[in-house]
Amino acid sequence: MLIHPPCVVSLVWRVEDAQGNIIDELTDPVEFFVGGDDLFAKVEQALIGQERGFATRLQLEPEHAFGEYDPTLVFFEERSLLLEPIEVGMQFDGPPPGAVTQGLPPDMIYTVTEVYPQHVVLDGNHPLAGMTLRLEFTVQDVREASDAEIEAGSVGEPAFSVLSGARADSGLD
């Protein structure tokens, strides 16, 4: 079956940064909806017209992946608002309860990037924002999309959110 919207593809991949450091390697296939919200546009473009077994390598600049890093999405928040232990890498879906910092968008996932005695740094950027990614993937299977998948425009989680557990800042959610 040729890949065309709407359909579902099962992919395995390897993702590296621009220096060749492995960010993620998916060896068990994961399904993605073609023609909806699951895939980056450049990945979907590479898939259209291909079939099972297709393999390629793409370089995704930040604007084609998780977006440019936005320093306005970095906030200082009172450490006392967060439950201990507070560690770098912790994530919050939306601002922490009781946040006093003005301008914290409610629909973001915030990552603790620094911990100080009185404050923590919360970063609303996707952990891969600003990074050029090298993506190597192989199509393991292709199938027709179900009516429910077509209606939802997705088979579930947005593409590559599995890389970090965070939502992409590039229109994938």
C-alpha positions as CSV (number, residue, x, y, z in Angstrom):
1,M,0.0,0.0,0.0
2,L,1.3,3.4,-0.9
3,I,1.5,6.0,1.9
4,H,-1.1,8.7,1.3
5,P,-3.4,10.8,3.6
6,P,-5.3,9.5,5.4
7,C,-3.4,6.4,6.5
8,V,-1.4,5.1,9.4
9,V,2.3,4.3,9.2
10,S,4.4,2.3,11.7
11,L,7.9,3.7,12.1
12,V,11.2,2.9,13.8
13,W,13.8,5.6,14.0
14,R,17.1,7.0,15.3
15,V,17.4,10.6,16.2
16,E,20.7,12.4,16.6
17,D,21.8,16.0,17.2
18,A,23.9,17.8,14.6
19,Q,27.0,16.4,16.3
20,G,25.9,12.8,15.9
21,N,25.0,12.2,19.5
22,I,22.0,9.9,19.9
23,I,18.9,11.5,21.3
24,D,16.5,8.7,20.8
25,E,16.4,5.3,19.2
26,L,13.0,3.6,18.7
27,T,13.4,-0.1,17.8
28,D,9.8,-1.1,18.4
29,P,7.5,0.4,15.8
30,V,5.1,3.2,16.7
31,E,2.1,4.2,14.7
32,F,1.5,7.7,13.3
33,F,-1.4,9.2,11.4
34,V,-0.4,10.6,7.9
35,G,-2.5,13.7,7.0
36,G,-3.1,15.0,10.5
37,D,-1.2,16.2,13.6
38,D,1.1,13.3,14.3
39,L,4.1,14.1,12.1
40,F,6.4,17.0,11.3
41,A,5.6,18.3,7.8
42,K,9.0,17.4,6.4
43,V,8.7,13.8,7.7
44,E,5.2,13.5,6.2
45,Q,6.4,15.0,2.9
46,A,9.1,12.3,2.7
47,L,6.6,9.6,3.4
48,I,4.0,10.5,0.8
49,G,4.1,8.0,-2.2
50,Q,6.4,5.6,-0.4
51,E,5.5,2.1,0.9
52,R,6.5,-0.4,3.6
53,G,10.3,-0.8,3.8
54,F,11.0,2.8,2.8
55,A,14.0,4.2,4.7
56,T,15.5,7.6,4.6
57,R,17.6,10.1,6.6
58,L,16.4,13.7,7.0
59,Q,18.0,16.8,8.6
60,L,15.4,18.8,10.5
61,E,16.3,22.4,11.2
62,P,14.7,23.9,14.4
63,E,11.9,25.6,12.4
64,H,10.9,22.1,10.9
65,A,11.1,20.3,14.3
66,F,10.5,21.7,17.8
67,G,11.0,25.4,16.9
68,E,13.6,28.0,17.8
69,Y,14.6,28.4,21.4
70,D,12.5,31.3,22.9
71,P,14.2,32.9,25.9
72,T,10.9,34.7,26.8
73,L,9.6,31.2,27.9
74,V,12.1,31.0,30.7
75,F,10.8,32.0,34.2
76,F,12.1,32.3,37.8
77,E,9.6,31.0,40.3
78,E,9.7,30.8,44.1
79,R,11.3,27.5,45.2
80,S,9.0,27.4,48.2
81,L,6.0,26.8,45.9
82,L,7.3,23.4,44.8
83,L,7.3,20.2,46.7
84,E,10.7,18.9,47.8
85,P,12.8,17.3,46.5
86,I,13.2,19.6,43.5
87,E,15.5,18.3,40.8
88,V,16.7,19.6,37.5
89,G,14.7,17.8,34.8
90,M,11.4,17.7,36.7
91,Q,8.4,18.7,34.5
92,F,5.1,20.4,35.2
93,D,2.1,20.4,33.0
94,G,1.2,24.1,33.3
95,P,2.6,26.5,35.9
96,P,3.1,25.0,39.3
97,P,0.2,25.5,41.8
98,G,0.4,28.9,43.4
99,A,2.9,30.3,40.8
100,V,3.3,34.0,41.3
101,T,5.3,34.9,38.2
102,Q,3.2,36.9,35.7
103,G,2.9,35.6,32.2
104,L,3.3,31.9,32.7
105,P,1.3,30.4,29.8
106,P,-1.0,27.8,31.2
107,D,-0.8,25.4,28.3
108,M,2.9,24.6,28.4
109,I,5.0,21.9,30.0
110,Y,7.7,23.5,32.1
111,T,11.0,21.9,32.9
112,V,13.1,22.8,35.9
113,T,16.5,23.7,34.4
114,E,18.2,25.2,37.5
115,V,17.6,25.1,41.2
116,Y,18.7,27.9,43.6
117,P,18.2,28.3,47.3
118,Q,15.2,30.7,46.8
119,H,14.2,30.2,43.2
120,V,14.0,27.7,40.4
121,V,14.2,28.3,36.7
122,L,11.3,27.0,34.7
123,D,11.7,26.6,30.9
124,G,8.6,26.4,28.8
125,N,10.6,25.5,25.6
126,H,10.5,22.0,24.3
127,P,13.8,20.3,25.5
128,L,14.8,20.0,21.8
129,A,13.9,23.5,20.8
130,G,16.6,25.2,18.9
131,M,18.3,22.0,17.9
132,T,19.0,20.6,14.4
133,L,18.0,17.0,14.4
134,R,19.1,14.2,12.1
135,L,16.3,11.7,11.8
136,E,16.8,8.3,10.2
137,F,13.5,6.2,10.0
138,T,12.1,3.1,8.3
139,V,8.5,2.4,7.5
140,Q,7.6,-1.0,9.1
141,D,4.0,-1.0,8.0
142,V,1.2,1.0,6.3
143,R,-2.5,0.6,6.9
144,E,-5.8,2.4,6.2
145,A,-6.8,4.8,9.0
146,S,-9.9,4.0,11.0
147,D,-12.9,6.4,10.9
148,A,-12.0,7.4,14.5
149,E,-8.4,8.1,13.6
150,I,-9.5,10.2,10.6
151,E,-12.0,12.1,12.7
152,A,-9.3,12.8,15.4
153,G,-6.5,13.5,12.8
154,S,-4.3,11.3,15.0
155,V,-3.6,7.9,16.4
156,G,-2.8,9.4,19.8
157,E,0.3,11.3,21.0
158,P,2.0,13.8,18.7
159,A,5.1,12.7,16.9
160,F,8.3,12.8,18.8
161,S,6.7,13.7,22.1
162,V,8.0,10.3,23.1
163,L,11.5,11.8,22.8
164,S,11.2,13.8,25.9
165,G,7.7,13.4,27.4
166,A,7.0,17.1,26.5
167,R,4.7,18.6,24.0
168,A,6.2,20.1,20.9
169,D,6.1,23.8,20.4
170,S,5.6,23.5,16.7
171,G,1.9,22.9,16.1
172,L,2.0,19.2,16.9
173,D,-0.3,19.3,19.9
